[in-house]
Amino acid sequence: MKAVFFDLDGTLCNTLADIRFHVNKMLRESGYPELSEEQTKAYVGDGARKLIERALPAGAKDADGCYERFLASFSQSDGALLSLYEGEREALLALKERGCKLAVITNKPQEATRRTLGKFFAEDFFDFVGGDSGMFPVKPDPSLTRYAALTLRVSPAECVFVGDGEQDVLTAKRAGMREIAALWGYRSREQLAAAGAAEFAENFGELPKIL
């Protein structure tokens, strides 16, 4: 194992409250019902545009405008509602000390990805950071993940993908990487197992031990 790839939302960072705040701000301003925490948790994972499509009532005619309003609000986030997970920093440092390269692969917009990580980590903490920039299809398409491995000069077979979503399980399989399902995120063990996950971590403290 030479590199560990991480999803962002629900894996490296608890972003649910932040996402919900800006989605509901857009919904209020657009005259639509707001989302509950459980609805927000169920809708995230496939990128910002898909999130907004799911958040809007069926038949809404202004999806593009709502998406743009969400992005405008989201770009102004101060990060006050973001948090890391217990034991995360220690686990990441332990992996770095072992010589592992660390990468982030997320469906979150690229600028929001860098802003979120910048709240908690130095700019060069991760060896590769890939969000939705429009250059690659979003997960579970493995193109960005494979490109990251190529950039880091590691074989997919030498990589592990850690994520809390069904998209992460499928991305790892399609990219030829080992996958560890993170149970501290937004999906249950049953949901992840249904997507094909076979190996699970209950918390960040387990990761160095498993790897």
GICOR-V763944 format. One record per residue. RES is the residue in one small letter. SS is DSSP state (H for helix, E for strand, C for the rest). OMEGA is omega in whole degrees, 0 to 359 (999 if undefined). Layout:
res:RES ss:SS omega:OMEGA
res:RES ss:SS omega:OMEGA
This chain:
res:m ss:C omega:182
res:k ss:C omega:182
res:a ss:E omega:176
res:v ss:E omega:180
res:f ss:E omega:181
res:f ss:E omega:163
res:d ss:C omega:181
res:l ss:C omega:184
res:d ss:E omega:179
res:g ss:C omega:179
res:t ss:C omega:177
res:l ss:C omega:185
res:c ss:E omega:174
res:n ss:E omega:186
res:t ss:C omega:189
res:l ss:H omega:182
res:a ss:H omega:179
res:d ss:H omega:179
res:i ss:H omega:182
res:r ss:H omega:180
res:f ss:H omega:185
res:h ss:H omega:174
res:v ss:H omega:182
res:n ss:H omega:175
res:k ss:H omega:178
res:m ss:H omega:181
res:l ss:H omega:178
res:r ss:H omega:182
res:e ss:H omega:180
res:s ss:H omega:179
res:g ss:C omega:182
res:y ss:C omega:178
res:p ss:C omega:180
res:e ss:C omega:181
res:l ss:C omega:171
res:s ss:C omega:177
res:e ss:H omega:181
res:e ss:H omega:176
res:q ss:H omega:180
res:t ss:H omega:180
res:k ss:H omega:181
res:a ss:H omega:187
res:y ss:H omega:184
res:v ss:C omega:173
res:g ss:C omega:184
res:d ss:C omega:179
res:g ss:C omega:186
res:a ss:H omega:182
res:r ss:H omega:179
res:k ss:H omega:177
res:l ss:H omega:182
res:i ss:H omega:177
res:e ss:H omega:180
res:r ss:H omega:183
res:a ss:H omega:183
res:l ss:C omega:176
res:p ss:C omega:178
res:a ss:C omega:178
res:g ss:C omega:178
res:a ss:C omega:187
res:k ss:C omega:187
res:d ss:C omega:183
res:a ss:H omega:181
res:d ss:H omega:179
res:g ss:H omega:178
res:c ss:H omega:178
res:y ss:H omega:180
res:e ss:H omega:179
res:r ss:H omega:176
res:f ss:H omega:181
res:l ss:H omega:180
res:a ss:H omega:179
res:s ss:H omega:183
res:f ss:H omega:181
res:s ss:C omega:181
res:q ss:C omega:182
res:s ss:C omega:178
res:d ss:C omega:177
res:g ss:C omega:184
res:a ss:C omega:183
res:l ss:C omega:181
res:l ss:C omega:176
res:s ss:E omega:173
res:l ss:C omega:180
res:y ss:C omega:182
res:e ss:C omega:178
res:g ss:C omega:185
res:e ss:H omega:185
res:r ss:H omega:180
res:e ss:H omega:180
res:a ss:H omega:180
res:l ss:H omega:179
res:l ss:H omega:178
res:a ss:H omega:178
res:l ss:H omega:179
res:k ss:H omega:180
res:e ss:H omega:177
res:r ss:C omega:179
res:g ss:C omega:179
res:c ss:C omega:170
res:k ss:E omega:182
res:l ss:E omega:180
res:a ss:E omega:176
res:v ss:E omega:177
res:i ss:E omega:186
res:t ss:E omega:174
res:n ss:E omega:177
res:k ss:E omega:177
res:p ss:E omega:188
res:q ss:H omega:182
res:e ss:H omega:178
res:a ss:H omega:177
res:t ss:H omega:181
res:r ss:H omega:180
res:r ss:H omega:180
res:t ss:H omega:180
res:l ss:H omega:181
res:g ss:H omega:178
res:k ss:C omega:188
res:f ss:C omega:188
res:f ss:C omega:174
res:a ss:C omega:186
res:e ss:C omega:183
res:d ss:C omega:182
res:f ss:C omega:179
res:f ss:C omega:183
res:d ss:C omega:177
res:f ss:E omega:177
res:v ss:E omega:181
res:g ss:E omega:174
res:g ss:E omega:179
res:d ss:E omega:179
res:s ss:C omega:183
res:g ss:C omega:182
res:m ss:C omega:181
res:f ss:C omega:171
res:p ss:C omega:180
res:v ss:C omega:175
res:k ss:C omega:18
res:p ss:C omega:172
res:d ss:C omega:186
res:p ss:C omega:188
res:s ss:H omega:181
res:l ss:H omega:180
res:t ss:H omega:178
res:r ss:H omega:178
res:y ss:H omega:178
res:a ss:H omega:178
res:a ss:H omega:178
res:l ss:H omega:179
res:t ss:H omega:180
res:l ss:H omega:179
res:r ss:C omega:175
res:v ss:C omega:175
res:s ss:C omega:175
res:p ss:H omega:180
res:a ss:H omega:179
res:e ss:H omega:185
res:c ss:E omega:174
res:v ss:E omega:178
res:f ss:E omega:180
res:v ss:E omega:180
res:g ss:E omega:184
res:d ss:C omega:185
res:g ss:C omega:176
res:e ss:H omega:180
res:q ss:H omega:181
res:d ss:H omega:177
res:v ss:H omega:182
res:l ss:H omega:179
res:t ss:H omega:180
res:a ss:H omega:181
res:k ss:H omega:183
res:r ss:H omega:179
res:a ss:H omega:181
res:g ss:C omega:181
res:m ss:C omega:170
res:r ss:E omega:183
res:e ss:E omega:173
res:i ss:E omega:182
res:a ss:E omega:181
res:a ss:E omega:184
res:l ss:C omega:178
res:w ss:C omega:186
res:g ss:C omega:191
res:y ss:C omega:179
res:r ss:C omega:180
res:s ss:C omega:176
res:r ss:H omega:182
res:e ss:H omega:179
res:q ss:H omega:181
res:l ss:H omega:178
res:a ss:H omega:179
res:a ss:H omega:178
res:a ss:C omega:177
res:g ss:C omega:180
res:a ss:C omega:180
res:a ss:C omega:181
res:e ss:C omega:189
res:f ss:E omega:173
res:a ss:E omega:181
res:e ss:C omega:183
res:n ss:C omega:182
res:f ss:H omega:181
res:g ss:H omega:181
res:e ss:H omega:188
res:l ss:H omega:181
res:p ss:H omega:180
res:k ss:H omega:180
res:i ss:H omega:185
res:l ss:C omega:999
